[in-house]
Amino acid sequence: MNYDASFDHTRLNQLTEQLLSGTEISGEILFIADKEEIGILGATWRFESEDIGILKDRNYKFMLMELLDSLIRYRASHKSTDSLCGVVRLEKSRADMQWLPEADVQRLRFAD
C-alpha cells in the first residue's frame, strides 16, 4: 500500500467537523511521538480555559489523541516520512496539521 499524503488532513478534518461543528475554538496542540514504541508520547494543549472545557465535553481531546496515535503509526509504517511529531492548529474550529522535527516542536513548547 502506498503512502497517502492527504490521509492525515482528511481524517483530522472529519474528526473536527464531526465534534466541533457550531463552535469557534482557536488554539494549538503540540505533540511528540515515542519513536521506540511508535505512538503518541504526549501533547501540550494551548487554548483558553473555556475552550478546553468544550474540547473535553465534546470528547475532542480524547479522540484527537487517538487519531494522532494512529497517524503516527501510519507514517512510521511508511519509511519515507520525515517526522512523527508536529502541531495541530485550530482557527475558529478549522483544523490544520503540520508535521515537524521533534526539536522544532520542543522549541515551540518552550517559546512562551
C-alpha positions as CSV (number, residue, x, y, z in Angstrom):
1,M,0.0,0.0,0.0
2,N,1.3,3.4,-1.0
3,Y,1.5,6.3,1.4
4,D,-1.4,8.8,1.1
5,A,-0.1,12.3,1.9
6,S,-3.7,13.6,2.3
7,F,-4.8,10.9,4.7
8,D,-3.9,12.8,7.9
9,H,-5.6,16.0,6.9
10,T,-8.7,14.2,5.7
11,R,-9.1,12.3,9.0
12,L,-8.3,15.4,11.0
13,N,-10.9,17.5,9.2
14,Q,-13.5,14.7,9.5
15,L,-13.0,14.5,13.3
16,T,-13.0,18.2,13.7
17,E,-16.2,18.7,11.7
18,Q,-17.9,15.9,13.5
19,L,-17.1,17.0,17.0
20,L,-16.6,20.8,16.9
21,S,-19.3,21.9,14.4
22,G,-21.0,25.0,15.7
23,T,-18.0,26.2,17.7
24,E,-15.3,28.7,17.1
25,I,-12.3,27.4,19.1
26,S,-8.8,28.6,18.4
27,G,-5.5,27.3,19.7
28,E,-2.9,24.7,19.1
29,I,-1.8,21.2,20.1
30,L,1.9,20.4,20.1
31,F,2.5,16.7,20.0
32,I,5.6,14.4,20.4
33,A,5.9,10.8,19.3
34,D,7.6,7.9,21.1
35,K,9.9,6.7,18.3
36,E,10.7,3.5,20.2
37,E,7.1,2.4,20.8
38,I,5.8,4.2,17.7
39,G,2.9,6.1,19.1
40,I,2.0,9.4,20.8
41,L,4.1,10.2,23.8
42,G,2.4,13.4,24.8
43,A,0.8,16.7,23.9
44,T,0.7,20.3,25.0
45,W,-2.7,21.9,24.6
46,R,-2.8,25.7,24.3
47,F,-6.3,27.0,24.5
48,E,-8.4,29.3,26.6
49,S,-9.8,27.5,29.7
50,E,-13.4,27.6,28.5
51,D,-12.3,26.2,25.1
52,I,-10.5,23.3,26.9
53,G,-13.8,22.6,28.7
54,I,-15.6,22.4,25.3
55,L,-12.9,20.2,23.9
56,K,-13.2,17.8,26.8
57,D,-17.1,17.8,26.8
58,R,-17.2,17.1,23.1
59,N,-14.6,14.3,23.5
60,Y,-12.3,16.0,21.1
61,K,-9.3,15.8,23.3
62,F,-9.5,12.0,23.7
63,M,-10.5,11.4,20.1
64,L,-7.7,13.6,18.7
65,M,-5.1,11.9,20.8
66,E,-6.3,8.5,19.5
67,L,-6.2,9.9,15.9
68,L,-2.7,11.3,16.4
69,D,-1.5,7.9,17.7
70,S,-3.0,6.2,14.6
71,L,-1.5,8.8,12.2
72,I,2.0,8.4,13.8
73,R,1.7,4.6,13.4
74,Y,0.6,5.1,9.8
75,R,3.5,7.5,9.0
76,A,6.0,5.2,10.7
77,S,4.9,2.2,8.6
78,H,6.0,4.2,5.5
79,K,9.7,4.7,6.0
80,S,9.7,7.7,3.6
81,T,8.1,10.1,6.1
82,D,10.5,12.6,7.8
83,S,8.8,13.3,11.1
84,L,6.4,11.8,13.6
85,C,5.9,15.0,15.7
86,G,4.1,18.2,14.9
87,V,1.4,20.7,15.7
88,V,-2.4,20.8,15.1
89,R,-3.8,24.3,14.9
90,L,-7.5,25.2,15.3
91,E,-8.6,28.5,14.0
92,K,-12.3,29.1,14.6
93,S,-12.7,25.3,14.7
94,R,-11.0,24.8,11.4
95,A,-8.1,22.4,11.7
96,D,-4.7,22.3,10.1
97,M,-1.8,19.9,10.8
98,Q,1.9,20.4,10.3
99,W,4.5,17.6,10.8
100,L,7.7,18.9,12.3
101,P,11.0,17.6,13.6
102,E,10.9,17.0,17.4
103,A,13.4,19.7,18.0
104,D,11.1,22.3,16.4
105,V,8.1,21.1,18.4
106,Q,10.2,21.4,21.6
107,R,11.2,24.9,20.7
108,L,7.6,25.8,20.1
109,R,6.6,24.3,23.5
110,F,9.1,26.4,25.4
111,A,8.8,29.6,23.3
112,D,6.2,31.2,25.6
